[in-house]
């Protein structure tokens, strides 16, 4: 269930009384998280002091601090419109950990304002899957951020099916995501950042270009935005073009140079120096059809 629908249900529950019985869910961690999300409908929001909240789970945003000032200004002007999800800290009594909503928590810490939150008791596995489901519902996470999240889940031992279910992505897409994160060094991904305008195909093309040049690629990641840094790396790793062949000298009947021929991939350019060739260029132009017929005749065409 998307977060917006979850909150709509929560507010409706407050207005109309107790929530209706939750539907049955599948077993396992995915089922537990689905049950958790359904249970949130019947739970009131709690205000939590921001200094009692710690980070937890996996890193989902690569540019978490970018544009945080805008979020701080928005919350200062209009208040916190969307609650975050927290869990009780398994390590410290009386503290909490973020399941999702980290940037909102960061902004409220700056403002020294309490955090409106829903709180659940989640195990580590359930926390990560809940975080993945939340990420799947968000439209502002870029391809590489979702790919990096999938990489972290696989590194923790989650099966591909669980990763697919958590992110609502099929096996083909997960395989392509993991190809990118396997071929590109993590240091390069972090140096580039979220690159919100760069989609799957260009990241795959970059993975094909890297060819063990990770250190060089990191040094190329320079630009004002993460999109700029991606483009700088992509251009810097482009295959080198073979040098064009040197121009060929055109000689006349007496061996003197008349001009030159320059051959490219798509055309051949013939240049005659008028001071040396006289009106030969005019004659050549006027007789080009006859010359071409003789050429075809010699080829048997």
N, C-alpha and C positions, 0 to 999 in steps of 0.2 A: 504493500500500500504506500502510495506516495505520501510525503510528509504533509502536504497541504490537506489531503483528504483526511489524514490522521487527526490533524488539528481541528478540522471541521467537525469530525465526529466527536472529538473531545468537548468542544464547545456545545454541541448539541446534547451531549450527555449531561453537562452541567445544567442545561436549561430544562430538560425533560425528566430528569431523575436518573435512576440506576441504568447502566447500559444493559443491553440485551445479552444473553449468554453468548460467549465466544464460540465460534465454529470450531470443529475438530480440525487439527493440523497434522501433518506428517510427522513422523518420528525423527529424532536426531537433532543436530545443531540447527539446521535450517528450520525445522519445525518449531524448535524452542524460540528462535528469534521471531518467527511469524506469530507465535503465541504471545511473545513479549509485546510486539507491536499492537496486537489486538487488545491486550490488557491495558495498554496506555490510555485507551478511550475512557476507562473508568477511573482514572487517577487525576487528582488535581495538580496544578502547577505548584512548584515550591520555589521560593527565592533563596538562593544560596550565595553566601559571600564569595566573591571571585578569588580571594586569596586562599580559599579552601579547596580549589579545583586544580587538579594536575592533568597533564596530557596522558593518553594511553592509546593502545592500538597501533596501527600502522600509519606511516606518513602518506597522506593522500595528496596534499598540495605541494607543488614544487616552488611556487612563488607565494608562500603563505603571507609574507609581510608586505607584498606589493598591494597598493591601493587600500591598505588598512586605514589610512587617514580618512578616506571617504566614508568607510563604514562607521568609524568613530563619530564623524560629523553627523551622519544619518541617525544614529542611535541617540546622540545628544539632542538632536532636534525633535525626533519623533518617538523616541523610546524603543525598547526591544520588542519588535513585532512578532518574531518567531522564536519559540523556546528552543533550548538545546536539550539533548539527551545525555544524562550522566549515569554513572553506576557508582555504587558504594565502593570505596577503595578497599582492595583485599589486603593492603599492607598497613594502612594507617587508619585507626579508629577516628571517625568523625570527618574524614576527608572524602573527596569524590574524584572521579576521573571522567574525562570527556569521551563519550562514544561518538557523537557528532555535534558540530557547532563550534569548532575550535576558534575560528576567527571571531565569532560573536563573543566568546569568552575573552579572547585577547582584547577586543575593543572595550568590553565592560571593565576589564582590569585597568585599562588606561583611565577610564572614566570613574573608577572606584564606585561602581554601581552594582547592586546585587544582580545575580543572573537568574532569570526565569527559566526553570528547568523541569523536565520530567525525569524521575529517578527510578532506576531498576537495578535489581541484583543480578548481574550477568557474569558468567565465567569468561575467561580470556577468549575461548573459541567463539562463544556467542557474541562477544563484543566485536570481534573482527568481522564476523559475518554480518552483523547489524551494520557495521561501518560500510561494508561492501554494498549492502542493499541500499543504504542511503546514497552512496556514490552513484549507483546505477540510476537512481531517480533524479539526479542533478544534471542539469544541462550545461553547467559552467565548467565542469572538469574537462580538460583537454584529453586527446587520445593518449598522449604520453603519460599523463598523470594516472589514467586508468590502467595503462599498461604497467606502470611502475607499481601500482597497488597489487595487480595480479602477480607480478614477480615476487613481491614480498610474501603473498599468501603461499605461493608454491615453495618458497624458501623455508617457510615454517612447517612444511609438510602437508599442506592441504591438497587433497586430490583435485585433479582438473575439473571433475564434475562439480565439486563443491565451489570452486572458483567461478565456474560458469553460472551456477545457481545464485551465488552471492551477487554477481555483477549483472545478471540477466543477459548474458552474452553467450553465443553458441561456441562450440569447440573450434570452429574454423577461425573465428575472430580472436579467441584466446591464443591459438597457436601463432597467429601473426603478431599479436602483442608481445608474446614471449620471445619470438624471433628477434624483434627489435631490441628488447632489453637484454637478450643474450649476446647479440652481436655488438651492441654499443656499450662502452664502459659506463658504469654508474656515474663516474666523475664527469663525463661528457654530458649526460642527461641533466645532471644538476647544474652544470655550467650554462647549458642552454636555457633551462627552465621550462615552464608550462607550454610555451609556444601555442597559444589558443587557436591561431589561424592555420596551423599546420596539421593536416590530416594523416590518416594511416598510410596512404600511398607514398607520400613524400618521406615519412619516417622509414618506411621499408626501403625506399631508394637510397636514403642515407646509410642504412645498415649495409646495403650492398656495396656502397662506396668506401666504407671505413677501412677494410683491408689491413687491420692491425696497426692503423695509424692513429690510435687513440690519443697519444700525447700531443701530436701535431693538431688533432682536431680540437682538443681542449683549448689550446693556445689561439685557435681561430675564432673561438666563441666570444666575439666582441660586438657590442651593439647596445643601443639604448633600451631595446625591448627584447623579450625572449624570442619573438618572431624574427627580429633583426639578427639575433645571434645564431638562430638556426640557419637562416639564409646565408650568413657569412661562412658558416662551417660547410654548408652544402656546396657553395661556389668554390671554396678553398680545396675541397676534395674532388672536384670535377676531374675526369680523366684528361690527361694532357693530350692536346692535338698534335698529330705528326706535323713537323714543319713543312711548309710548302716547298716544292722543288724550285731550284734556282731558275731564273728565266733562261731560255735557250736563244742563242744568237742566230739570227737569220742572215745567211750570206748570199750574195749575188753570184752571177756567173764568173766574175773575176775574183771571187773570194772575199770581196770587201763586205763589211757589215752593212746590211740594209735596215735592220731593226731587231726585234726580239719577239719570242713567243713565251707567254706565261700561262701555265696550265694550273687550273684549280680543280676542286672536286666537282663543280657544276658547270664550269665554262672554261674555254680557252680563248685568251686574248692575244691578238696579233697586233703588234705596233710597228709601223714603218716610219723611219725618219725621212721626212720630205727632202731634207738637204742632201741625203745620200741616195734615196730611191727615185727622186724626181716624180714623174707622173705614174710610176708603176702602181701605186695604190689605186689610182683611178681606173687603170686598165684592169687590175685584179678584180675590182668591184664590178666592173661592166661585164667581165667574162666568168664570173663565179658560177653561173648555171652550167656553162660548157665544161668548166673544170670539174664540177661535181658529177656531170654525166660521165666524163672519162674515168673518174674515180669508181663510179658504180660499175662501169663496163669492165674495168680491170678486176673487180671483185666478182664478176660473173652475175651481177644482179640486173 
